[in-house]
């Protein structure tokens, strides 16, 4: 089968990079797509968005390069599409709770078909080469409602229980930084946990196998090697508590008193004493000094989050430093709708009662900062703690960066300019 990749030229703010280059589940999106589709395709070609499809009679799988999908969705889509003798296009039902709750808000990549109440995604299958006559193919995401904590009603505008619609199959267009949060946490670590529960409920053998392994290892079920996967050359203090489903990469150090629950941790990560990590994705080369706390947060590669810092429901870009004692808040004290930039660059409802902030690549955030919910800090920004700047109430653009006022501003290079700007501009 021929794989045809259509480029999505838009950049995701505040990273100022196309979605394909951003990390999802600790992999660049383009590599994640490649790994999922490699069992089905023999060769591939990449085309600009509006470039005509090649003239061939070979079976083709066509998709836009800002799509996040997993092997379960792709398998279900191709199995159903191959049963047809005409081309198919992936579609969502307007009643699919996971799509309506998480994928559709802030997105500009779906085409609505009102008379059928479906939304078309940029994923096609052509059995005999690109041709006309494509028909929608709705694949159920198999959503499950999952509540992650019970809160007082004043934290939410409509209900006290904060829940997610967690799919067992994943397809999502990355049009906003919020979609990275959804892909990593809701469609990632939550989905992996839901699939593990479904496997245990469905298969008595799987349940007995997990129980037997836990008994053999002398551990609780959520701590045994069936649900906690640890890579090579790792050093883990005996007092650390690690609950699965968790994946830990190679050359990872975990210090005393650390608690890890349902996380994805990359290679060469150093987690010091007393850190608290829950439902998060930690990129390669990250350093977490003592007592750093992450909840439902994504750190891309080579980040550092200093001691006593708390990040909740945040997305942090690569090569970024967050200073000690900083706090990223995740809900408005008066429950008003949280907004974020959509795929068109306009503020729109994020459809979330709680949501943290987003920091781009190559940023330096000083100690003791308080960042309001849903705020963004653009790539290459430096924020210095001062009497005038302790609380981040609005989005911070590169032009607001404190380093531009220093005599040594050229020491901090601008590596991620906006689309259309000069690549090597320093400031």
C-alpha positions as a Markdown table, in Angstrom:
| # | Residue | x | y | z |
|---|---|---|---|---|
| 1 | Unk | 0.0 | 0.0 | 0.0 |
| 2 | Unk | 1.2 | 3.5 | -0.8 |
| 3 | Unk | 1.0 | 6.1 | 2.0 |
| 4 | Unk | 0.5 | 9.7 | 0.8 |
| 5 | Unk | 1.2 | 12.4 | 3.4 |
| 6 | Unk | -0.4 | 15.8 | 2.8 |
| 7 | Unk | 1.4 | 18.6 | 4.5 |
| 8 | Unk | -0.4 | 20.9 | 6.9 |
| 9 | Unk | 1.5 | 24.2 | 6.7 |
| 10 | Unk | 0.0 | 26.0 | 9.7 |
| 11 | Unk | 2.1 | 26.4 | 12.8 |
| 12 | Unk | 0.8 | 25.7 | 16.3 |
| 13 | Unk | 1.0 | 28.6 | 18.6 |
| 14 | Unk | 2.9 | 29.2 | 21.0 |
| 15 | Unk | 5.5 | 26.7 | 19.6 |
| 16 | Unk | 5.7 | 28.3 | 16.2 |
| 17 | Unk | 6.2 | 24.8 | 14.7 |
| 18 | Unk | 4.0 | 22.6 | 12.5 |
| 19 | Unk | 2.1 | 19.9 | 14.3 |
| 20 | Unk | 4.2 | 17.1 | 12.6 |
| 21 | Unk | 7.3 | 18.3 | 14.5 |
| 22 | Unk | 5.8 | 18.5 | 17.9 |
| 23 | Unk | 6.1 | 15.5 | 20.3 |
| 24 | Unk | 3.0 | 13.4 | 21.1 |
| 25 | Unk | 3.4 | 10.5 | 23.5 |
| 26 | Unk | 7.1 | 11.5 | 23.6 |
| 27 | Unk | 7.6 | 11.0 | 19.9 |
| 28 | Unk | 7.6 | 13.6 | 17.0 |
| 29 | Unk | 4.1 | 13.3 | 15.5 |
| 30 | Unk | 5.6 | 12.3 | 12.1 |
| 31 | Unk | 7.4 | 9.4 | 13.7 |
| 32 | Unk | 4.4 | 8.3 | 15.7 |
| 33 | Unk | 2.4 | 8.2 | 12.4 |
| 34 | Unk | 5.2 | 6.3 | 10.7 |
| 35 | Unk | 5.3 | 3.6 | 13.5 |
| 36 | Unk | 1.5 | 3.1 | 13.5 |
| 37 | Unk | 1.2 | 2.8 | 9.7 |
| 38 | Unk | 4.4 | 0.8 | 9.0 |
| 39 | Unk | 2.7 | -2.6 | 9.2 |
| 40 | Unk | 0.3 | -1.6 | 6.4 |
| 41 | Unk | 2.4 | 0.4 | 3.9 |
| 42 | Unk | 5.4 | -0.4 | 1.7 |
| 43 | Unk | 6.3 | 3.1 | 0.5 |
| 44 | Unk | 5.3 | 6.7 | 1.1 |
| 45 | Unk | 5.3 | 10.1 | -0.5 |
| 46 | Unk | 4.9 | 13.5 | 1.0 |
| 47 | Unk | 3.0 | 16.3 | -0.9 |
| 48 | Unk | 2.1 | 19.9 | -0.3 |
| 49 | Unk | -1.4 | 20.4 | 0.9 |
| 50 | Unk | -3.0 | 21.3 | -2.5 |
| 51 | Unk | -0.7 | 19.3 | -4.7 |
| 52 | Unk | -2.5 | 16.8 | -6.9 |
| 53 | Unk | -2.5 | 13.1 | -5.8 |
| 54 | Unk | -0.3 | 10.8 | -7.9 |
| 55 | Unk | -1.9 | 8.9 | -10.8 |
| 56 | Unk | -1.7 | 5.3 | -9.7 |
| 57 | Unk | -3.9 | 2.2 | -9.4 |
| 58 | Unk | -2.1 | 1.1 | -6.3 |
| 59 | Unk | -4.1 | 1.0 | -3.0 |
| 60 | Unk | -3.5 | 4.3 | -1.2 |
| 61 | Unk | -3.8 | 5.6 | 2.4 |
| 62 | Unk | -3.9 | 9.4 | 2.4 |
| 63 | Unk | -3.8 | 11.6 | 5.5 |
| 64 | Unk | -2.8 | 15.1 | 6.6 |
| 65 | Unk | 0.3 | 15.3 | 8.7 |
| 66 | Unk | -1.3 | 17.0 | 11.7 |
| 67 | Unk | -3.4 | 13.9 | 12.5 |
| 68 | Unk | -2.8 | 11.9 | 15.6 |
| 69 | Unk | -4.1 | 8.3 | 15.4 |
| 70 | Unk | -3.3 | 5.0 | 17.1 |
| 71 | Unk | -3.0 | 1.4 | 15.8 |
| 72 | Unk | -6.5 | 0.5 | 17.1 |
| 73 | Unk | -8.2 | 3.2 | 15.1 |
| 74 | Unk | -6.2 | 2.5 | 12.0 |
| 75 | Unk | -6.8 | -1.2 | 12.2 |
| 76 | Unk | -10.6 | -0.7 | 12.5 |
| 77 | Unk | -10.7 | 1.9 | 9.8 |
| 78 | Unk | -8.7 | -0.2 | 7.2 |
| 79 | Unk | -10.6 | -3.4 | 8.0 |
| 80 | Unk | -14.0 | -1.7 | 7.3 |
| 81 | Unk | -12.6 | 0.3 | 4.3 |
| 82 | Unk | -11.1 | -2.8 | 2.6 |
| 83 | Unk | -14.5 | -4.5 | 2.7 |
| 84 | Unk | -15.8 | -1.8 | 0.4 |
| 85 | Unk | -15.2 | -1.6 | -3.4 |
| 86 | Unk | -15.2 | 2.3 | -3.3 |
| 87 | Unk | -13.0 | 4.9 | -1.6 |
| 88 | Unk | -13.6 | 5.8 | 2.0 |
| 89 | Unk | -13.0 | 8.9 | 4.1 |
| 90 | Unk | -12.7 | 8.7 | 7.9 |
| 91 | Unk | -15.7 | 10.4 | 9.7 |
| 92 | Unk | -17.0 | 11.0 | 13.2 |
| 93 | Unk | -20.6 | 10.8 | 14.3 |
| 94 | Unk | -22.0 | 14.0 | 15.7 |
| 95 | Unk | -23.0 | 12.0 | 18.7 |
| 96 | Unk | -19.6 | 10.5 | 19.5 |
| 97 | Unk | -18.9 | 11.9 | 23.0 |
| 98 | Unk | -15.1 | 11.7 | 22.7 |
| 99 | Unk | -15.1 | 13.6 | 19.5 |
| 100 | Unk | -17.6 | 16.3 | 20.5 |
| 101 | Unk | -16.1 | 16.7 | 24.0 |
| 102 | Unk | -12.4 | 16.8 | 23.1 |
| 103 | Unk | -11.5 | 16.6 | 19.4 |
| 104 | Unk | -14.0 | 19.1 | 17.9 |
| 105 | Unk | -13.4 | 22.2 | 20.2 |
| 106 | Unk | -10.7 | 24.6 | 18.8 |
| 107 | Unk | -10.4 | 22.5 | 15.6 |
| 108 | Unk | -10.6 | 23.7 | 12.0 |
| 109 | Unk | -9.6 | 20.4 | 10.3 |
| 110 | Unk | -13.0 | 18.7 | 10.1 |
| 111 | Unk | -15.7 | 19.1 | 7.5 |
| 112 | Unk | -19.3 | 19.1 | 8.8 |
| 113 | Unk | -22.0 | 17.3 | 6.8 |
| 114 | Unk | -25.2 | 18.6 | 8.5 |
| 115 | Unk | -27.7 | 16.3 | 6.8 |
| 116 | Unk | -25.9 | 13.2 | 8.0 |
| 117 | Unk | -24.7 | 14.7 | 11.3 |
| 118 | Unk | -21.1 | 13.6 | 10.7 |
| 119 | Unk | -17.7 | 15.3 | 10.6 |
| 120 | Unk | -15.2 | 14.3 | 8.0 |
| 121 | Unk | -11.5 | 13.9 | 8.9 |
| 122 | Unk | -8.5 | 14.2 | 6.5 |
| 123 | Unk | -7.9 | 10.4 | 6.3 |
| 124 | Unk | -8.8 | 8.5 | 3.1 |
| 125 | Unk | -8.4 | 5.0 | 1.8 |
| 126 | Unk | -8.4 | 4.4 | -2.0 |
| 127 | Unk | -8.6 | 0.7 | -3.0 |
| 128 | Unk | -7.5 | 1.3 | -6.6 |
| 129 | Unk | -5.6 | 4.6 | -6.5 |
| 130 | Unk | -7.0 | 8.1 | -6.0 |
| 131 | Unk | -10.4 | 8.5 | -7.5 |
| 132 | Unk | -13.8 | 10.2 | -7.1 |
| 133 | Unk | -16.8 | 8.7 | -5.3 |
| 134 | Unk | -15.4 | 8.8 | -1.7 |
| 135 | Unk | -17.9 | 8.0 | 0.9 |
| 136 | Unk | -17.7 | 8.6 | 4.7 |
| 137 | Unk | -16.8 | 5.8 | 7.0 |
| 138 | Unk | -17.7 | 6.3 | 10.6 |
| 139 | Unk | -15.6 | 4.4 | 13.1 |
| 140 | Unk | -16.8 | 4.4 | 16.7 |
| 141 | Unk | -14.1 | 5.7 | 19.1 |
| 142 | Unk | -15.6 | 3.5 | 21.9 |
| 143 | Unk | -15.6 | 6.3 | 24.5 |
| 144 | Unk | -15.8 | 5.7 | 28.2 |
| 145 | Unk | -16.6 | 8.3 | 30.7 |
| 146 | Unk | -13.8 | 8.6 | 33.3 |
| 147 | Unk | -13.8 | 10.9 | 36.3 |
| 148 | Unk | -10.5 | 11.9 | 37.6 |
| 149 | Unk | -11.5 | 13.7 | 40.9 |
| 150 | Unk | -14.5 | 15.0 | 42.7 |
| 151 | Unk | -14.5 | 18.7 | 43.3 |
| 152 | Unk | -16.8 | 21.3 | 45.0 |
| 153 | Unk | -19.4 | 22.7 | 42.6 |
| 154 | Unk | -17.9 | 26.2 | 42.7 |
| 155 | Unk | -14.9 | 24.9 | 40.7 |
| 156 | Unk | -17.1 | 24.1 | 37.7 |
| 157 | Unk | -19.8 | 26.1 | 36.1 |
| 158 | Unk | -22.2 | 23.2 | 35.5 |
| 159 | Unk | -21.2 | 20.1 | 37.6 |
| 160 | Unk | -19.0 | 19.1 | 40.5 |
| 161 | Unk | -17.6 | 15.9 | 38.9 |
| 162 | Unk | -14.9 | 16.6 | 36.3 |
| 163 | Unk | -14.9 | 13.9 | 33.7 |
| 164 | Unk | -13.3 | 13.0 | 30.4 |
| 165 | Unk | -14.8 | 11.0 | 27.5 |
| 166 | Unk | -11.9 | 8.6 | 27.1 |
| 167 | Unk | -11.7 | 6.7 | 23.7 |
| 168 | Unk | -10.3 | 3.2 | 23.2 |
| 169 | Unk | -9.5 | 4.2 | 19.6 |
| 170 | Unk | -7.9 | 7.5 | 18.8 |
| 171 | Unk | -8.1 | 10.0 | 16.0 |
| 172 | Unk | -7.5 | 13.6 | 16.5 |
| 173 | Unk | -6.4 | 16.6 | 14.4 |
| 174 | Unk | -3.7 | 18.7 | 16.2 |
| 175 | Unk | -4.8 | 22.3 | 15.5 |
| 176 | Unk | -4.2 | 23.9 | 18.9 |
| 177 | Unk | -1.8 | 23.4 | 21.9 |
| 178 | Unk | -4.9 | 22.1 | 23.8 |
| 179 | Unk | -5.0 | 19.2 | 21.3 |
| 180 | Unk | -1.5 | 18.2 | 22.4 |
| 181 | Unk | -2.8 | 18.0 | 26.0 |
| 182 | Unk | -5.8 | 16.0 | 24.8 |
| 183 | Unk | -3.6 | 13.6 | 22.7 |
| 184 | Unk | -1.1 | 13.0 | 25.5 |
| 185 | Unk | -3.4 | 12.8 | 28.5 |
| 186 | Unk | -7.0 | 12.0 | 27.5 |
| 187 | Unk | -6.3 | 10.0 | 24.3 |
| 188 | Unk | -2.9 | 8.9 | 25.7 |
| 189 | Unk | -2.4 | 7.9 | 29.4 |
| 190 | Unk | -6.1 | 7.8 | 30.2 |
| 191 | Unk | -6.8 | 5.8 | 27.1 |
| 192 | Unk | -4.0 | 3.3 | 27.9 |
| 193 | Unk | -5.4 | 2.9 | 31.4 |
| 194 | Unk | -8.9 | 2.3 | 30.0 |
| 195 | Unk | -7.7 | -0.3 | 27.6 |
| 196 | Unk | -5.9 | -2.1 | 30.4 |
| 197 | Unk | -9.1 | -2.1 | 32.5 |
| 198 | Unk | -11.1 | -3.4 | 29.4 |
| 199 | Unk | -8.5 | -6.1 | 28.9 |
| 200 | Unk | -8.7 | -7.3 | 32.5 |
| 201 | Unk | -12.5 | -7.2 | 32.5 |
| 202 | Unk | -12.8 | -9.1 | 29.2 |
| 203 | Unk | -10.1 | -11.7 | 29.7 |
| 204 | Unk | -10.0 | -13.9 | 32.8 |
| 205 | Unk | -6.6 | -15.2 | 31.6 |
| 206 | Unk | -5.2 | -11.6 | 31.5 |
| 207 | Unk | -6.5 | -11.0 | 35.0 |
| 208 | Unk | -4.9 | -14.2 | 36.3 |
| 209 | Unk | -1.7 | -13.5 | 34.5 |
| 210 | Unk | -1.4 | -10.1 | 36.1 |
| 211 | Unk | -2.3 | -11.4 | 39.5 |
| 212 | Unk | 0.2 | -14.2 | 39.2 |
| 213 | Unk | 3.0 | -11.9 | 38.2 |
| 214 | Unk | 2.2 | -9.5 | 41.1 |
| 215 | Unk | 2.3 | -12.4 | 43.6 |
| 216 | Unk | 5.6 | -13.8 | 42.1 |
| 217 | Unk | 7.2 | -10.4 | 42.3 |
| 218 | Unk | 5.8 | -9.7 | 45.8 |
| 219 | Unk | 4.2 | -6.4 | 44.6 |
| 220 | Unk | 0.8 | -4.9 | 44.4 |
| 221 | Unk | -1.0 | -5.4 | 41.1 |
| 222 | Unk | -0.4 | -1.8 | 39.9 |
| 223 | Unk | 3.3 | -2.0 | 40.7 |
| 224 | Unk | 4.1 | -5.3 | 39.0 |
| 225 | Unk | 6.0 | -5.6 | 35.7 |
| 226 | Unk | 2.9 | -6.4 | 33.8 |
| 227 | Unk | 1.7 | -2.8 | 34.1 |
| 228 | Unk | 5.0 | -1.0 | 34.9 |
| 229 | Unk | 7.5 | -1.2 | 32.0 |
| 230 | Unk | 11.0 | -0.2 | 32.8 |
| 231 | Unk | 13.8 | 0.2 | 30.3 |
| 232 | Unk | 17.5 | -0.5 | 30.5 |
| 233 | Unk | 20.1 | 0.9 | 32.9 |
| 234 | Unk | 17.6 | 2.6 | 35.2 |
| 235 | Unk | 18.3 | 3.5 | 38.8 |
| 236 | Unk | 15.2 | 3.5 | 41.0 |
| 237 | Unk | 15.3 | 4.1 | 44.7 |
| 238 | Unk | 13.5 | 1.4 | 46.7 |
| 239 | Unk | 11.3 | 4.0 | 48.4 |
| 240 | Unk | 9.9 | 5.3 | 45.2 |
| 241 | Unk | 6.3 | 4.4 | 44.5 |
| 242 | Unk | 5.4 | 3.6 | 40.8 |
| 243 | Unk | 1.9 | 2.6 | 39.8 |
| 244 | Unk | 1.0 | 1.6 | 36.3 |
| 245 | Unk | 0.1 | 1.6 | 33.6 |
| 246 | Unk | 3.5 | 3.4 | 33.4 |
| 247 | Unk | 6.3 | 3.3 | 30.8 |
| 248 | Unk | 9.8 | 4.3 | 31.8 |
| 249 | Unk | 12.6 | 4.6 | 29.2 |
| 250 | Unk | 16.3 | 3.8 | 29.3 |
| 251 | Unk | 18.9 | 5.4 | 31.6 |
| 252 | Unk | 16.3 | 6.9 | 34.0 |
| 253 | Unk | 17.1 | 7.9 | 37.6 |
| 254 | Unk | 14.2 | 8.0 | 40.1 |
| 255 | Unk | 15.1 | 9.4 | 43.6 |
| 256 | Unk | 13.9 | 8.6 | 47.1 |
| 257 | Unk | 10.3 | 9.3 | 48.0 |
| 258 | Unk | 9.2 | 9.9 | 44.4 |
| 259 | Unk | 5.6 | 9.0 | 43.4 |
| 260 | Unk | 4.8 | 8.1 | 39.8 |
| 261 | Unk | 1.3 | 7.1 | 38.7 |
| 262 | Unk | 0.2 | 6.3 | 35.1 |
| 263 | Unk | 3.0 | 8.2 | 33.3 |
| 264 | Unk | 5.1 | 8.0 | 30.1 |
| 265 | Unk | 8.7 | 8.8 | 30.9 |
| 266 | Unk | 11.3 | 9.1 | 28.2 |
| 267 | Unk | 15.0 | 8.2 | 28.0 |
| 268 | Unk | 17.8 | 9.9 | 30.1 |
| 269 | Unk | 15.4 | 11.5 | 32.5 |
| 270 | Unk | 16.5 | 12.5 | 36.0 |
| 271 | Unk | 13.7 | 12.6 | 38.7 |
| 272 | Unk | 15.0 | 13.7 | 42.0 |
| 273 | Unk | 13.8 | 13.2 | 45.6 |
| 274 | Unk | 10.2 | 13.7 | 46.5 |
| 275 | Unk | 8.8 | 14.5 | 43.0 |
| 276 | Unk | 5.1 | 13.8 | 42.4 |
| 277 | Unk | 4.2 | 12.8 | 38.8 |
| 278 | Unk | 0.7 | 11.8 | 37.9 |
| 279 | Unk | -1.0 | 11.2 | 34.5 |
| 280 | Unk | 1.9 | 13.0 | 32.7 |
| 281 | Unk | 4.2 | 12.6 | 29.7 |
| 282 | Unk | 7.9 | 13.5 | 30.4 |
| 283 | Unk | 10.2 | 13.9 | 27.4 |
| 284 | Unk | 13.7 | 12.6 | 26.8 |
| 285 | Unk | 16.5 | 14.4 | 28.7 |
| 286 | Unk | 14.2 | 16.1 | 31.3 |
| 287 | Unk | 15.5 | 17.0 | 34.7 |
| 288 | Unk | 13.1 | 17.3 | 37.7 |
| 289 | Unk | 14.9 | 18.5 | 40.9 |
| 290 | Unk | 13.4 | 17.7 | 44.3 |
| 291 | Unk | 9.7 | 18.2 | 45.0 |
| 292 | Unk | 8.6 | 19.1 | 41.5 |
| 293 | Unk | 5.0 | 18.2 | 40.8 |
| 294 | Unk | 3.3 | 17.4 | 37.5 |
| 295 | Unk | -0.4 | 16.6 | 37.1 |
| 296 | Unk | -1.8 | 15.7 | 33.7 |
| 297 | Unk | 1.1 | 17.7 | 32.1 |
| 298 | Unk | 3.3 | 17.3 | 29.0 |
| 299 | Unk | 7.0 | 18.1 | 29.1 |
| 300 | Unk | 8.7 | 17.8 | 25.7 |
| 301 | Unk | 12.4 | 16.9 | 25.5 |
| 302 | Unk | 15.3 | 18.5 | 27.5 |
| 303 | Unk | 13.1 | 20.5 | 29.9 |
| 304 | Unk | 13.9 | 21.4 | 33.5 |
| 305 | Unk | 11.2 | 22.1 | 36.1 |
| 306 | Unk | 12.9 | 23.4 | 39.3 |
| 307 | Unk | 12.1 | 22.5 | 42.9 |
| 308 | Unk | 8.7 | 23.2 | 44.4 |
| 309 | Unk | 7.1 | 24.0 | 41.1 |
| 310 | Unk | 3.6 | 22.8 | 40.3 |
| 311 | Unk | 2.3 | 22.2 | 36.8 |
| 312 | Unk | -1.3 | 21.1 | 36.3 |
| 313 | Unk | -2.8 | 20.3 | 32.9 |
| 314 | Unk | 0.0 | 22.2 | 31.1 |
| 315 | Unk | 2.1 | 21.7 | 27.9 |
| 316 | Unk | 5.7 | 22.7 | 28.0 |
| 317 | Unk | 7.9 | 22.9 | 24.9 |
| 318 | Unk | 11.4 | 21.5 | 24.4 |
| 319 | Unk | 14.6 | 23.0 | 25.9 |
| 320 | Unk | 12.5 | 25.1 | 28.4 |
| 321 | Unk | 13.3 | 26.0 | 32.0 |
| 322 | Unk | 10.6 | 26.6 | 34.6 |
| 323 | Unk | 12.0 | 28.3 | 37.8 |
| 324 | Unk | 11.6 | 27.2 | 41.3 |
| 325 | Unk | 8.4 | 27.8 | 43.2 |
| 326 | Unk | 6.3 | 28.6 | 40.1 |
| 327 | Unk | 2.7 | 27.6 | 39.9 |
| 328 | Unk | 0.5 | 27.2 | 36.8 |
| 329 | Unk | -3.1 | 27.4 | 38.0 |
| 330 | Unk | -5.8 | 25.5 | 36.2 |
| 331 | Unk | -9.2 | 27.0 | 37.0 |
| 332 | Unk | -10.8 | 30.4 | 37.3 |
| 333 | Unk | -11.9 | 31.4 | 40.8 |
| 334 | Unk | -15.1 | 32.6 | 39.3 |
| 335 | Unk | -16.2 | 29.7 | 37.0 |
| 336 | Unk | -16.1 | 31.4 | 33.6 |
| 337 | Unk | -15.3 | 29.5 | 30.3 |
| 338 | Unk | -11.6 | 29.0 | 29.6 |
| 339 | Unk | -10.5 | 30.0 | 26.1 |
| 340 | Unk | -7.5 | 29.1 | 23.8 |
| 341 | Unk | -6.4 | 29.9 | 20.3 |
| 342 | Unk | -8.0 | 27.6 | 17.7 |
| 343 | Unk | -6.6 | 26.5 | 14.4 |
| 344 | Unk | -7.5 | 29.9 | 12.8 |
| 345 | Unk | -5.6 | 31.8 | 15.5 |
| 346 | Unk | -8.7 | 33.1 | 17.2 |
| 347 | Unk | -9.7 | 32.7 | 20.8 |
| 348 | Unk | -12.4 | 30.2 | 21.3 |
| 349 | Unk | -13.9 | 28.1 | 24.1 |
| 350 | Unk | -11.6 | 25.2 | 25.1 |
| 351 | Unk | -14.7 | 23.3 | 26.4 |
| 352 | Unk | -12.8 | 22.5 | 29.6 |
| 353 | Unk | -13.7 | 23.7 | 33.1 |
| 354 | Unk | -10.1 | 23.3 | 34.2 |
| 355 | Unk | -7.0 | 23.8 | 32.0 |
| 356 | Unk | -3.4 | 24.9 | 32.7 |
| 357 | Unk | -1.1 | 27.0 | 30.6 |
| 358 | Unk | 1.3 | 26.4 | 27.7 |
| 359 | Unk | 4.9 | 27.4 | 27.3 |
| 360 | Unk | 6.7 | 27.2 | 23.9 |
| 361 | Unk | 10.2 | 26.0 | 23.0 |
| 362 | Unk | 13.5 | 27.5 | 24.3 |
| 363 | Unk | 11.9 | 29.6 | 27.1 |
| 364 | Unk | 13.3 | 30.6 | 30.5 |
| 365 | Unk | 10.7 | 31.3 | 33.2 |
| 366 | Unk | 12.0 | 32.8 | 36.4 |
| 367 | Unk | 11.3 | 31.6 | 39.9 |
| 368 | Unk | 8.1 | 32.3 | 41.8 |
| 369 | Unk | 5.8 | 33.0 | 38.8 |
| 370 | Unk | 2.1 | 32.5 | 39.0 |
| 371 | Unk | 0.5 | 31.8 | 35.6 |
| 372 | Unk | -3.3 | 32.1 | 35.2 |
| 373 | Unk | -5.3 | 29.3 | 33.5 |
| 374 | Unk | -5.2 | 28.9 | 29.7 |
| 375 | Unk | -2.4 | 31.5 | 29.2 |
| 376 | Unk | 0.4 | 30.9 | 26.7 |
| 377 | Unk | 4.0 | 32.0 | 26.6 |
| 378 | Unk | 5.5 | 32.1 | 23.1 |
| 379 | Unk | 8.7 | 30.3 | 22.1 |
| 380 | Unk | 12.1 | 32.0 | 22.9 |
| 381 | Unk | 10.6 | 34.1 | 25.7 |
| 382 | Unk | 12.6 | 35.0 | 28.9 |
| 383 | Unk | 10.6 | 36.1 | 31.9 |
| 384 | Unk | 12.5 | 37.5 | 34.9 |
| 385 | Unk | 10.8 | 37.6 | 38.3 |
| 386 | Unk | 10.4 | 41.2 | 39.5 |
| 387 | Unk | 8.0 | 43.4 | 41.4 |
| 388 | Unk | 6.3 | 44.2 | 38.1 |
| 389 | Unk | 6.2 | 40.7 | 36.7 |
| 390 | Unk | 5.2 | 38.0 | 39.2 |
| 391 | Unk | 1.7 | 37.1 | 37.9 |
| 392 | Unk | 1.0 | 36.2 | 34.3 |
| 393 | Unk | -2.5 | 37.4 | 33.5 |
| 394 | Unk | -2.3 | 37.5 | 29.7 |
| 395 | Unk | -0.6 | 35.7 | 26.9 |
| 396 | Unk | 3.1 | 36.6 | 26.5 |
| 397 | Unk | 4.4 | 37.1 | 23.0 |
| 398 | Unk | 8.1 | 37.2 | 22.0 |
| 399 | Unk | 7.9 | 41.0 | 21.9 |
| 400 | Unk | 7.2 | 41.0 | 25.7 |
| 401 | Unk | 10.3 | 39.0 | 26.5 |
| 402 | Unk | 12.4 | 40.5 | 29.3 |
| 403 | Unk | 15.7 | 39.6 | 27.7 |
| 404 | Unk | 15.2 | 42.1 | 24.9 |
| 405 | Unk | 15.8 | 44.9 | 27.4 |
| 406 | Unk | 19.2 | 43.5 | 28.5 |
| 407 | Unk | 22.5 | 44.6 | 27.0 |
| 408 | Unk | 23.3 | 40.9 | 26.4 |
| 409 | Unk | 20.1 | 40.1 | 24.6 |
| 410 | Unk | 22.0 | 38.5 | 21.7 |
| 411 | Unk | 23.0 | 35.7 | 24.1 |
| 412 | Unk | 19.5 | 34.2 | 23.9 |
| 413 | Unk | 18.9 | 33.4 | 20.2 |
| 414 | Unk | 15.5 | 33.3 | 18.7 |
| 415 | Unk | 15.2 | 29.7 | 17.4 |
| 416 | Unk | 11.4 | 29.5 | 16.7 |
| 417 | Unk | 10.2 | 32.6 | 14.8 |
| 418 | Unk | 6.6 | 32.8 | 13.6 |
| 419 | Unk | 5.6 | 31.5 | 10.2 |
| 420 | Unk | 7.0 | 33.8 | 7.5 |
| 421 | Unk | 9.6 | 35.5 | 9.8 |
| 422 | Unk | 13.4 | 35.3 | 9.2 |
| 423 | Unk | 14.7 | 32.0 | 10.6 |
| 424 | Unk | 17.9 | 33.4 | 12.1 |
| 425 | Unk | 16.5 | 36.5 | 13.6 |
| 426 | Unk | 17.9 | 37.1 | 17.1 |
| 427 | Unk | 15.4 | 39.7 | 18.4 |
